[in-house]
Amino acid sequence: MRQPAGRIRAPAARAAFAAALLWIVAPLAGAAPSTFGPVIGNALLCRSHLDNAYFYAYLASAFGPSYKHEGGAWWFKSDGASLWGAQVTDVIVSDDTSELVFVGAVTVGAPEKLDDAIRAAVGIRYRALDGSAFPVRASNPGSQIVYFNDNAKIFCAKYKPLPPAR
């Protein structure tokens, strides 16, 4: 007998429910989603279009609600996440108060360590922009690595596009 359109067979419904449950439970376990590296990593390297609403929703679904809202950004704890072999402690995404859209991450270790890890993993090089003791490092695509106390903060920031003309 043929089922009416719009009805889901029991095994398909169970599979969909299990997938939805896994999506809900996985962030509670503290693990980063398998897509964390490609989604956040490429954004940090300025290889992706930056849409703060998209990244906010992604981070909220992956890690739960932000733990603070400061400096024009939402801050998310990223327990257990890593990028390019570097442990990520926080991920930030801009709110709508700035003329910039940005995504950033705080990693354990000095900027030199993060620079070396990125170069080894994906081949992108960062150059020091000055000769100071704590120089800002920048890549050709526009990503920057800065000192954040004893750790490194990497981010990509771009100007918001203008709204469509009316």
N, C-alpha and C positions, 0 to 999 in steps of 0.2 A: 504494500500500500504506500502510496506517495504522500509525503508530509506536506502540509500547506507551506507556502512561501513565508519566510520570516521565522520559522521555527528552527531551533537548533537541536540537533541530535544530542542525546545524553552524553556520549563520549566527548564530543566537541565542546559541550558546555562545561564538562569537568575539566578538560584541558585548559579552556579559557579561564576558568576560575582558579586553577592551580597557577597559571602564569600571572594572573592579577595578584594572587596572594603572595607569590614570590617577589613581585615588584614592590609590594607593601612591606614585607618582612625583611628583605635584603638590607634596606637602609638602617633598620633597627639593629641589625647585627654589626654595624659599624664598618662594613666593607664597602669599598668604592665599587661602583658598577663597572662592568667590563668595558664600557664605552668611555670611561673617564679619560684615558690616555688620548684616544683620537679626538674626542670632543673638546676637552679643556686644553690638552697639550697643543693642538693645532691653533686654538684661539690665542693661547699665550705666545705662540711663535708668530702671530699675525698672519697665519695661513688661512684664516676663516673670516667670513663676514661676522661682524660683531653686532649682536642684537641683545641688549641687556635684558629684555623681557624673556627671551628664550633661555639665556643662561641662568637667570634667576629661577625660572621654573625647573630647569634641569637640576640645579644645585639643591633646590628645596625638595625635589622628589628623591634625589640621591642621598642627601644628608639630613633632611628635616629642616625645620625653620632656622633662619639665620640667628646667630647668637648676639649680634650687635649690628647697629646701623650708625656708622660713623664716617666722617670725611667724604661724604657723598657716595658711600658704598655700603652694600650689605655684606656682612662677613659670615662665612660658613666654616665650621670645624670639619675637617676632612680626615677623620680617624682612619688610619690604615692606607691612605692613598699614597701613591708614588708616581712620579713622572721622571723618565730618563734615569731611573735608579736613585732619585733623590726623594726623600720623605717629604710629603706635603702636609703642613699643619693647618693651613687656612686657605680658603679660596674666596676671592672678593669679586663682586660685580657692581658696576655703577648703578646708582639710582637715576632719576630723571632731573636732578637738580643741577647737573653740570652740562657744559656744552660738549663734553667728551663722553664717549661710550668706551668703557674699559672692562677688561677681565684681568685679574691678577691672582697670584698665588705666593704664599710664603713657604719657603723650603728650609729644611734644617741644614746648616752649614753656610760657609762664606760664599759670596758671589763667584769667586774663582772656582770653587768646587762645582757649582751649578753650571758655569760656563763650560768647564771641562766635560761634564756629564752630557750636556746638550751636544757639544761638538762630537763626542764619541758616538752618541746614539743617532743623531740625524745630520751631522755635518755642518750645522749652522755655527758661524763664528761671531763672537761679540768683540767689539773693540772698545777700549777705554776712551771716553770722550775728553778726558783731561788727565793731567799728571798728578792729581791730588792723591792723598792717602786713601780716600774712599771714592774712587771714580764711578760714575754711571757708565754702564756698558750697554752698547746698542748694536743691534744686528741690522743688516741691510733691509729686511722686510719691515723694520720699525719696532720690534720688540726690545724692551729694556730690562736690564737686571740692575738692581740697586741694593745697597746695604739696608738691612732692617734689623737694627741692633746687631747681634752676632750672627744673624741669619741672612738669607737672600730673599728679595721679593722680585718676582718677574711679572711683567705686565705688558699688555698691548692696549694702546689707547688710540682712538680715532675720533675725529670730529663727527658729530651727528649729521646725517644728511639733512638738507633743507626740506621742509614740508613741501608737498606739491603746490605749484602755483594755482591760484583760483581764477 
